[in-house]
Amino acid sequence: MLTSRACGLAAGLLADALIGDPARHHPVAWFGSWAHWLEKRMHADDRVRGGLYLVVALAPLAAASVIAERSSRRHPVVHAAVTALCTWAVVGSHSLAREGNLMADRLDVDDLEGARARLGNLCGRNPSCLGHEELARAAVESMAENTADAAVASIWWGAVAGIPGLVLHRGINTLDAMVGHRTPRHSRFGTVSARVDDVADLLPARITGLVACLLAPAVGGSTRESLRIMRRDAHRHPSPNGGWCESAWAGALGVQLGGENIYSSRTETRPLLGEGPRPRSPELRLAARLVGGVTAAAGAAAVLGLLSTAQLTSRKVHP
């Protein structure tokens, strides 16, 4: 089972790297539609109700993924194929890097309106008053944090728990994106979704930051300097996980992130992370390259770890 899981993860990650997300009928969008329909019927200004919403929303994913894992694991080729399909569906590294590069294309020609129109594909900030550097900063921060959410965490949970790990993590992360932010409507209702997502990403976010620091030379940075910045600045971020990713990207790129973030219903002022100038389009392209590099490295480590564990297990069973 571990060998077929490793092969499935590798195949799914390769599919994401080569073709990215499906343009239409994305399974995550299907789940989002279900979660939105359910939220309208279950919403209340209450944390317990929000916790119940999380359970009910995830129940179909849990049932389907457990059935898929149990029914396919006795057939290695089928198990690998289903794992690959689920990996491809939940990992969004290719699309994340592509959006960063498309944003850089707009900024290269000073098309601020075009860049502002693209920002919604990366994060929920209000882009109407953002200039070149603030648009680039928002994109770099989003790519850094989402590399953990949409790539490394999915790889981690897929390696640890197979198909249910892949599917349930993406469901949890989607619910956090939908109701976990502190909007007036979801300030209490979304608390459980946000906390569960924080716990699920606790270790993957730190892995993401560490791997980004190790790969800093690939984008013109220094591993030692990136590690220094990450250790110093990670805890300044209001998120228990986001700071590890954002400070690692800041250190690797030699830029400064953080500052005022304007959303539709609120404004946040976050501590500064890193040292140097604000990012611009060249750093945005390097940030996108780092997304792909971190995903590939994390995926390779997970696949090799599964294959090694499978080999050790086989030796114990057949001495």
N, C-alpha and C positions, 0 to 999 in steps of 0.2 A: 504493500500500500504506500509506503514512504517513497519508493522508487517511482511509482506512477504519479504520486503527488508532485514529486520533483519535476518529472517530465511535463506534467500539465502546467505547473507554474512557469517553467521555461518557455513552453510553447505560447502560453497566454501573454507573457511579457514580450515575446518576439512579435506577436500579432499586434499588440499595442504600439510597439516601436515602429512597425512598418506601415500600419494602416490607421492607427488611432481609433477613436470612438466611432460607432455607427452614426451617420448623419441623421437618420430617422429611426424611430421605434427603439430608442435606447432603453434597456431594462431599468436603469436607474430613474429615468423619466417616468416609466410606468409606476414604479414604487412611489415616486414623488406625487403623482396624481392620486394614488390611493391614500397616501398620508395627508394630502391636502383635503380630500373629501372627508376623511375621518376627523381631521382637526376641526372642521366647521361644525361637526356634530357632537364632538366631545369637549370642546373648549370650555374652560371655566377658569376664573382667576384663583387657581388652587394648585399647589404642588402635587398633592396626592392624585388629583385628576390628571395632571400632566404625566405622572409616573404610570398610571393606568393606560394612558394614551400610548406611551412608549411600548408597553407590553402588547397591547392589541395591534398596534401598527406592525410590530416585528413578528408577530405570531405566524402569519403566512410564510414569511421568509424562513423562519426557524423550521417550520414543518417541511417545506419544500426542500430546503438545503440538507436537512438530516436524511430525508428519504433518498435524495440524490446521492449522498455520500454512502449510505448503507447499501443501496441497491446496486451501486456500480463498483464498489471496492473489491469484489471478488473477481472482477473482470478488468485486468490492468489497463488494457487499451481503452475501454469505455471510461474507466475512472480517470485516466489521463486526459481524455477528450473533454469530459464534463468539467474537470478542474481547469483545463485550458480555456474553455468557453467562459466560465465564471471569472477567471483571472482577467481575461480580455474585457469583460463587461464592467468590472469594478475598478480597474487601474486606469487612471487618466493622465499619465505622465506625458504622452505624446501631445495630447490636446493642450495641456498646460504650457508646455514649451512652445508650441505653435502660436498660442495666443500672445505669449511674451514677444516672440519674433514679429508677429503682425503689428503689435503695438509699437515696436521699435521701428518698423517700416514707416508707420505714420509719423513718428517723431523725427525720423531722419529728414523728412521733407517739410517739417514744421506744420503738419496737418493736425492741429490741436483738436479740431472738431472731430476728425476721424478717430483720433486716439481716445478722446472722451467717449465716443460711441462704443469703442471696444472695451472700455474698462469694466463694464457690467458683466462681461464674460469671465472676469477674474475675481471681482469682489463687489461688495454692495455699497461702496462709497459714492457720495455725490460728486460727479466729475465736473460740474458746470463751471466752477471757478478755478480748476486746477491747471497749472502751467506744465511745461515740459518736465521739470525735475520732480514735481509732485505726482504727476502721472506715472513717471518711471519708478518713483519710490513705491507708490501703491502697487504697481505690477510686480516689482521685485519682492515686496513683503508677501503678497498673495502667493506668488510662485514658491517662495521658501516654505511658508506654512502648509500649502497644499501639497507639496512634495511629500510631507509626512502624512497628511490626511488621505490623499488620493493615490499614493504609491507605496511608500515604505510600510505604513501601517497595514495596508491590505496584504502586502507580501508577507509581513510578519505573522498576521493572523491566519493567512492561508497556509503558511509553513507549519504553524502550531496546531491548527484545528481543521485544516482541510477546507472543503467546500462550505461548511457552516461558518467557519471563521471568515472566509472571504465575503460571503453574502451578508452575514449579520453585521460585520464591521461597516460595510458600505451603507447598510440601512441605518445604523446608529449615526454615522457621520452625516447622512442626508437629513435625518431628523434634527440634528444639531443645527445644520444650516437653515432649516426651515423654521424652527421654533426656539432654538437655543439662544438667540441673541436677545439682549435686554431691551426689547421694544415694549411700549406700554401694554400691548396685548399679551405678550409672552413673558413678562418679567417674572411671573411665578409659574405659569403653566409650562414653560420650557426649561425650568431649572433642572429637572431630573435628566432630560435629554442631554443638556449641556454637561452635566457632571459625569454621566456615563461615557460620553464621548471623550472627556478629559482623561478618564481612567483608561479607556481603550487605547488612547494615543500616548500614554505616559512614557513607556519605554520606546516605542517607535520614533517619537519626536527627538529623543536624545540620540538614538541611533542615526537619525537623519542629520542632526547637527554634527555628530562626530564624523560621519562619512563625508559631509560637505567640507569639513576642515581638512580631512586627509586628501581630498581632491582639489584643494585650493590651487596648487601649482598648475592644474589644467586650465585655469581661468586667469592665470597671471598673478595669483596670490601666494601666500606663505602659509603652510600648515601650522607652523609654530605661532605665527601672529594670529591666525584665525582661531586657534585654540585659546589663546590669551583673551581675545575679544569675547569669545563664547563664554568662557568661565567667568569673566567679569560682568558681562551684560545680560546673560540669559535670564537672571532672576528679576531684572528691572521690568520686564514685560508683564502686563496684567494677566496674561494667560499662563497657566502652569506649563504649557507645552510650546506655545508659539515663539517664546523668546529664544529657545534653543535653536530653532531653525533660522529665525530672522537674524540673530546675532552671528550665526555661522556664515550666512550669506554675506552679511555686512563685512565681516572679517576677510572672507575669501576675495571679495570684490574690491576691498579697500574703500568702502563708501560708508556714509552715515544714514541710518534709517530711523524711523520713529518721528514723532511730532504730532501735529494736529490732524485728526481724521474726522471728516464731516460725513455723516450718514443722513438718511432722509429724516430721521426723527431725533437725532442726538449728535453731539460733538464730543469726541474723546481727545484728550491730550496725553500722549504716551511718552515715556522717557526715551531719550535718544540712545540708539544702539550703534556701536562701531565708531570709527574715526575716519575723517576725510571728507570729500565733497559729497553732495547729493548725487545719486545716480542719474545718468542720462542714457540715451539710447545705446551707446556701446556697452555700458555695464548691464543694460537690460538684456542684450543678446548673450552676454557671458552668464547672466543669471539663468537664462533658458538652457544654455549648455550644461550648467551645473545640475539642473533638474534631471536631464537625461543621464548624466554621469552617475548621480546618486542613485537613481532608480536602477540602473544597470548593475552597479556595484552591490546594492542591497539584494537584488534578485539573484545575482551570482552566488553571493554568500548563503542565501537561503537554500538554493538548489544544491550547492555543494554540501551544506550541513545536512540536508535530508538524505542525500546519497551516502554520506559517510555514516550517518546513523543507521541507515538501512543495511549497510555492509557490516557494521558492528553487531547489529541485531541478528543478522544471518549467521555470523560466526558463532554467536552464543547458542543459537538453536541447533546448528550443525557443527559441533566442534571437530 
